[in-house]
Amino acid sequence: MSQLLLAILTLSGLLPNAKVLTVGADQDQQLCDPGEFLCHDHVTCVSQSWLCDGDPDCPDESDESLVT
């Protein structure tokens, strides 16, 4: 459900800096662009400036898991 919501928000333009990667079974996983963080779901990249900002941007909230 959360991935569907992320996809809807991304496609609507409400999350213009987040992107969902498509990884085929026969191709290597694409990496995020420089300055981006790969969420622990291994499909979503978010800006590194969004890490530990108190607002979860990854569907699995892994961008906030690094907070110490």
N, C-alpha and C positions, 0 to 999 in steps of 0.2 A: 504494500500500500504506500509506504513512504517513497519508494522509487517511482511509483506512478505519480505521486504528488510532485516530486522533484522534476520529473519529465514535463508535467503540465506547466509548472512554474517556469521552467527553462524555455520551453517552446513559446510561452506567452510573452517572454521578454522580461519577466519580473526578476529573474536571476541571470542576467546577461553574462556574468563572469564565471558561472559554473558550467561545466560541460560533462556530458556523459560519454564515455568511450565505448565503442563497439569492438568487442574482441571475438573474433571467429575461432573455432576450434582448431583451424589449420594455420592460423597466423599468430605471430608473437604478440604479446600484449604491448599495446602502445603506451608510451610513457607520457606523463604530463609535460606541458611546456615549461621552460625555465621560469621560476618564480611561482610555480604551482605545487600544491601538495596533493598526493594521491591518497584519497580516503581509504580506510581499511577494507571497504567493500570492493576495492580494486576495479571500480568502474567510473568513479566520480573524481574529478580534479577541481580543487578550489584554490583561490589565490592564497599564497603564503601569508599575506597581510591579514587574512581572516582567521589565522591560527590563534587559539587561546584568547579570543576577543570577547568571550562570554556569550556568544551567539552561535549555536551549532549550525554549521552549513553543510556538513556531510550527512547523508541519510543515516549513517551509523554513529554520528556525533563524534567520530574519531578526531576531528580537528580540535576538539576541546579536551581530548584525553591526555594531552601533553602538558596540561596545566599543573604546575607544582605549587 
